[in-house]
Amino acid sequence: MLPNNTTISWLIDKTLPAVEGPQLDTEPHYAGNFLEAAYKKGRWPVTADPHMLQPRTTPGSCPPLVILSEGNVTPEALARNLLHFEFCLSKSNNPNPQHGDRFLVKLDRAIFQLLPSGGVRELETWMNPSIRQVRSSALPH
């Protein structure tokens, strides 16, 4: 599904902002059956629809599905998280997901693969830098 050095072709759900840019191959979806359109176009569907978290809502013929949660989905956040997802997937133990696979992306926090058994497998947790205040007396003079 993901040959070396290629990007994923995304189909963006109508509830999400449009994203354009040289690093992402995206196409918005406005009408009709979202998952059927993704299958016909060979694009990975991206949605924020919480009903897609249920395994029965995803047909086995659907390209891998990415479900976004927990955050304000701006065009910038969507682009950043999709690019990070592509990077993490290319570095994972399984860089070639199969049709019917589902992934949960907690915006700017973590990426999980939703397993058919109902469990989850963590692909990536974003590092949150810790910034602490430094007293001016501790700085070199």
JOZI-V100713 format. One line per field, one symbol per residue. ss: DSSP state (@ for helix, = for strand, . for the rest). phi: phi as a letter, one per 30 degrees, with the letter a starting at -180 (. if undefined). burial: # if it has 24 or more other C-alpha atoms within 12 Angstrom, else .. Layout:
ss=???
phi=???
burial=???
This chain:
ss=........====............====.....@@@@@@@@..====..@@@@.@@@.......=====.....@@@@@@@@@@@@@@@@@..........=====...=====.....======..........@@@...
phi=.bdehbcddcccdddcddbbldcbcbbdbcbiddddddddcicddbbcdddddddddcddddeeccccahlddceddddedddddeddddcddbdbdcejdbbccdehbabbcddedjdbbdcacddcdccbdcddddddc
burial=##....#######..####....######....######..########..##.#..#...########...#...###.##########....#.#.################........##.................
